[in-house]
């Protein structure tokens, strides 16, 4: 199962990360943006959600990872 998420959803996962850790689950994000853009985005996530995002976010601007793992609902729209 995959889903497209935004700032508020990643903030919610950041808040719940201790619960995932208790269950032996490690979080990771996958972004359709560049790694360079993540610093500002993480700052926004932390400010909006009142948390501290600690899990990594992979930059996948060309959607290579998303396509490899069949994470796009419609692969023909992978560039949107």
Secondary structure, DSSP 8 states (H G I E B T S, - for coil): ------HHHHHHHHHHHHHHHHTT----EEESS-GGGHHHHHHHHHHHHTS---S-EEE-TT-HHHHHTT--SSGGGTT-
